[in-house]
Amino acid sequence: MSAPRGLHRRGLLAGALLVVLLGGCFAPALLLPSSSQLMWALLKPLVGFDPNQVKLFEQPLLRNRLVALLGERYDPAMRLLRTANELRREGPLFYVVSRYTPIPELADKAGMVWNSETNQLAVALLKGDAAEVLAERVEAAADERVATAREAAVTQVEQAGEAAREHAEGAVREAVSGVVPVWPAELDWANPRQTIERAVEREVGERVNDALDPATREEWEPPDDVLPDP
């Protein structure tokens, strides 16, 4: 026996109402801004301002990322970073630099940079001539990405010989560039890019020589000193 027409109509109306309500729930979720967009909206209007006066470091969006990134180094790093008196911008980079050190026994300088192109946050601490860099990984599989590029480089050399060396080195450097943080000119003391590129060229060169001599080829594993620690 079929249901009365009135009940059938009410069922259709209830179904339509449910669809509208669910659509209202999902639509805002689809429009939520990304972490990168939120950081841009936070930092861009504050360029040129004293980060302490505008309470930049107390903003949860930035503070939570700094706490996760720095761990036990959070307190000393922030003591240095709070001596900065201006949020600055260089191209896609937003950064602050310490003006002096209240804790010379621990560090001489500190800098923080956020890269709007990669959404990567990084902090550098300088003690003497040694810089310690703490950076978010741009992607979870950063090591695998570089390892894949290296293995591809070796394969190219095996297939094309010495003529492929330059191309192979370029491919690996490109892979590394997506992992290593970029620093503004004012923080060039924190930039390990040239050191890393030289290490990459040297290590790839050694792998090229091994690849050209299959008798000496061994299974490759990424060296510890090429990528920054997470």
N, C-alpha and C positions, 0 to 999 in steps of 0.2 A: 504494500500500500504506500503510495507516495506521500511525502510530507506536505502539509498545507502550504498554499502559496505564500501566506504571510510569514511563516517560519523560514521558508526558503529565502525570501527577500531580506529578512532580518539577518540571516546568516551571511548573505552577500555584503550587506552594509557593515557588519562586524568585521568581515575580512578586509574590506576596503579601508576601514578605520585603522586596523592593525598595520596594514601596509604603510599608511600615512605616518603613523606613530613611529614605526621602525625607520622609515625614511628620515624622519626628524631626528632620530638618534644617530643614524649613520652619517648624515650630511655634515654635522659639525666636526666629526672625527676626520672626515676626508679633507676638511679645510684647516685642520690644526697646523700651525707653522712648525717647521723643522727646528732642530737644535741650532743649526747654522743660522737660520733666519732670526731666531730669537737673540742669538749673540750679536748679530749685525744690528738689530734694532736697539739693543742695549748699548753697544759701544759707539756706534757712529755718531750719535748726538753729543757724546761726551768727549770727543776729540778736542784737545786744547785745554780741558779742565783738569784741575787737581783731583786725582782719583780719591783722595782722602776726604775732600770737601763734599764730593758727590756720593760718598760711601760706596764706591765701585766694588771694593773688595768684600763688602758685606752683602752684595746682591747674591741670592741663593744660586742663580744660574751660573755665576762664575765661581763663587765660593765652593760649591759642591764639587765642581770639576777640579779645582785646585787641591782640595782635601784628598780626593781620590788619587790625584797625580803625585802629590808630594809625600803623602803618608807622614812618617815621623819627621820629615824635613819641613813640614808645613809651617810651624811656628818660627824657626830661624829664617826661612825664606821670606815670610811675610814681614818680619821685622825689617828686612832690607828693602823689600818692594814698597813698603809704606813710606820710605823716604823719598820716593818719586813724587814730583810735583806737577806732572803733566801726562795725560794719555796722548800718545802720538800715533801718527799713521804714515806708513810708507807703502804706497800701492795697496795690495790686498792685506798688508800686515798692520795690525793694531798692537801697540806695545807700550810698556813702561820700563824705565831704567832707574835703578837706585842712584841717588846722588852722593851718598856717603854710607859708611858702615857703622852701625851701633854695636856690632859684634865682630871686631877684627880677628878675634881668635878662631872664628868659624868660617868667615867668608869676607872677601873684599868688595865684591860687586854682585848684583843680581839683576836679571832681566826677565820679563815675561812677554811672550808674543802669542797672538792668536792669528792664524792664517785663515782668512775668510774664504779662500778658494778650496781648502781641504778640511776646514773646520777642526784643525789640529791646534791644541794648546800646548805650549812648551815653556819651561822655566830653565834658566841657566844660572849657575852659581860659580863665581870665580874666586879661587884662593891661590894667591901667588900667580904662577903661570899655568895652573891647571884649571880647566873649566869642566864642570859637571853638568851634563844636560839631561833633563828629565822631560820626556815628550810623550804625549798620547800617541798610540798607534793609529795611523790613518785607517787601517783595516786590520782585521783580526789575523789574516793570513799573510802578514808582511814578510815573514821569513820564507814562507813557501813561495811567495811571488818572486823574491830575489833568487831563490834556489832554482825555480823554473827557468828564469831568464838565463842563469848561468849554464844550466844544462842545455838549453837551446843554443847558447853560444858555442858550446863544445861540439854539438851536433853539426852546426854550420861549418865549423872549422874542419871537422872530419870530412865533410862533403866537398868543401871548396878550397881547403888548404890555407896557406898563409894569407891569401887575399881577403879572407873573411875576418881577420883579426880585428881590424878597426871597427867594422860593423858590429862584431860581437861585443867589444868593449862598450860601444855606444848603447847597445841594447841593455846591458847590465847597469850602466850608469843611469839610464832612464828609469829602470825598475827601482834603483836605490833612491832616486830623487822623489819618489812618491812616499817614501818612508821617513827620510831624514828631514827634520824641521828646517824651514827657511828662516833666516834671521835678517833684520834690517841692518843697514850699514853701521849704525851706531852700536850695534851689538856684534860686530864682526869677530870679537874675541870668543864668542860662543859658537861660531859657525864651524863645524867639523867637516863641511862638505869637501873641501879640497883634500884634506887628509883621507877621507873615505874614498874619494875618487882615485887617489893614488894607490890606496890599498886594493881597490877593485881592479885597477889596471894591472897591478903587479900579480895579483892572485889569478886573474883571468889569463894573463900571459903565461903563467906557470901551467895552468890547465890546458892552454892551447898546445904547449910543447908536449904535455902528456898525451893529449888527444892525437897528435901527429905520430906518436909512437905507441900503438896499442899495447905493446908488451909491458909498458910501464904504467898504464892507466889504472887508477884506483878509484873506488867509490868516493865521490865528493860529499863533504859535509860543510855547511857554512861556518866560517871562522867566527869566534866570539867577538872580535874587535871591529867587525864591519858595521853592524847595526847597533843602535843605542838600546839599552835595556828598556823593557816596557815600564 
